[in-house]
Amino acid sequence: FNLGDEYGDYFLSGVYTCSGAEIPSLPDACGVAQLLQGDVDYALQAQNGPDGKPYGYHYSGFGQTEWKGRSNLTVTAGLRYELNTPFQDATNQLGNFNYKVPGGQLVVNPNENINPLWKQAVGNTPFVLGKTVGLGPGMRYTYWTNIQPRLGFVWAPGTGHNNVIRASAGIYSVPVLGAVLYSLLGIDTSYYGTYTPTPSTPILNFGNVFSGAPGVSSFPGYRRANQWDLKDPRVYQWNAAFERNLGFQTLLRLSYVGSHAVDLIYSPNLNQVAPNTASYTDPSSGKTVYGYAALTATPALRQKNLKFPNFAEVLTRNDGPSGKYQAFMIELNRRFAQGLSFTNSYTLASNKTNALGPAPNSAIGTGGQGDNGANVNNIY
């Protein structure tokens, strides 16, 4: 899921065919000449596993009842239950990451198609079958407790029915299914080879595009692990309203609306280091580096300072953020003759959430925020 071009990516700067003085004036010509000679700076080619064949089963049921305690009081109650089993794959290409053990483990289904370049890239990180760590073929646990009750009432006190009080509350959820599927599918059966030539040693020819054996990148990233017991995001909603008939076909409504969203999705990097002021000086070159580079400058330092030293980032999809919304509204509605009406309203609202990432520019997330969630600068 890092680089996915099966026909390859070719990187050309022109440096092998043009002198430094000519490159600013003819960069495209220099690059074309370098391509025709087969002298690319480096190239990448995705080596993907077979097409996946995912499937899943989803069940839900809903019941509702209404009770009239008296002529001016109605109570409504409902209950919904959902069971969305994790997607499975008929080709057994789903994989996850076990972040519960030192150094991590790559969790796979029984499959003979693990990509050899991926095996090389992850070093001595072990591969284990899902059943040995308690995971089924869907590579996460089934969320069994998705229970969603609702309750509401309408009451018109007195006999004139000029005043009405309404209130309701409920719990709702949104399943996160496809996002989990696509990030688990093909992780261990696909990877990309890197081709890095020495200067003036062509690796391209137009009969057999790539020549030589591909290499791998050091310390690959893992995108994306998933929380094993990931829950569907849930929102608790409630509202109350007082309505009064002011006469002259005019209605006044005072409303309060609130909600609290929990178990929203975000994407922490489980391999992140804490903020630091570390430094490291290379004894051979005398160069000093700081921060993350200082903590990972040598294999021994990687082993000491990273939870998963064979990887760069280990991004995952977790429950965590939340959001709170509250609003007070005043509405005035007047009906005139011949279908003409007048409506005026005022809303005072508060919307607070920590689900928008490190530098949000709006109150509500956009794009793919809902399934992958926002990355965070500092998980500590």
C-alpha positions, 0 to 999 in steps of 0.5 A: 500500500506504499507504491502500487504501480505494477508497470513501475515508477522510473526516476530520472534527473538527467545527471547521467547524460548531461553536464551540470551547465546544460541541465537548467536549460534542457531538463526534459531532453536530458531526462529523455536521453537518460531514459533511452540509455536505460540509466535511471536514478532508481526505479520501483515496481509493485509485486502484488498478490492475487486479487482478493475475494472479500465477503461478510455477513451483516444482521440487524433488527429493530422493534418499536412500541408506542404507549398512550398513557392518556389523551395528552401523553404518548411514550415511544420506545425502540431498540435496534441491534446490529451485528456486523461480522468482520470481512473475510477473504476467500484467498486468505490474504488478510493480515494484521499486526500484533502490537502486544508483544515486543518487536511485534508480530505479523499475523496472517491466515494460512497462505503460501503467497507471502511476498518474499520481498516483504519477508526480506524487508521486515527482517526477523519479525516473526509471522504467526497464524491468527488462530495462535493469537486468538484472531479469526480469519477476519483478523479482528474480533466481532463487535457483539454489543452494538445495542441501540435503544431509543426513548421519547415522549410528547406531553401536552399539559392542561386541557387547551393543548396550547403547550407541548413538551417533547423529549427524546434520547437514543444511541446510534452507531456507524459501522466501520467495515470497508476501511478495515477490509482494504487496509488488511487485504494484501499487506503480506502478499504484496510489496514493491521491489527497488532497483538502484543501479550504479552510474552508467550501468543500465537497468532498463531495456525495452525488451525486458524492462527491469534487469537484475534482482530487486532490493527492498527498502530498509525499515518499511512502514506498516499501514495499516494495523487495526485495533483487534477489538475495534468498536463502531463509533457511537453517538448518544443523542438527546433533545427536549423542546417546549412549544407554545401556541401564541395565537394568531397562528403563531408558534414559539419553540424553545429547544435544547439539543445535545450529543456525545460521540464516542469511540471515534476513529484515529490513526496513531503511530504505535512506533512513535518516540516521545518528544526529546532533545537527544543527539548523536554524533557519528564517530566516522563523519563527525556529523551530529543528528537530533531527535528521531534520527539520534535515537535510531542512528544505529541498530543498537539504538533502534533496538533500544528506543523503538517498540518495533525496531524493524519498522519505520511507522506502524500506523493503526486504526483505533477507537479513541477520540470523542466529540460533544455538541450542545445547542439552544434554539429559539424559533418563532413560526407564523402562518399567513393566508394563501400558504405564506409563512414566516420563520425566524430562529436563533441558535447558540451552539458549542461543538468540541472534539479532538477527532480532527487531527493536529491542525484542524481548519474546520469544526467537522472532519471532511474527506476520509476522516471517518474511516481512517481517522486523523493522524496525531503528531504526538500520541503521548 
